Amino acid sequence: MLQHHIIQIIDVVAVTIVLVIRAVYLVLDHKVQLVRKVLEDYKVQLVHKVQGDCKVRKVHKELLVILVQ
């Protein structure tokens, strides 16, 4: 009888541990996704900024060429 109760307790503990691990994993996975999204947005902004700078430089070069001629 005692053995049966011990097995039930072990089962409950095992299931609880698995659920806690799953919950932690889901939370961490969600945070990783958020971090990825923020980094992706930042990268896109950075690329746009660099491309924008290149366009500005190109316009400056064109203006210089016009002024020099």
Order of alpha helices (4+ residues) and beta strands (2+ residues): alpha
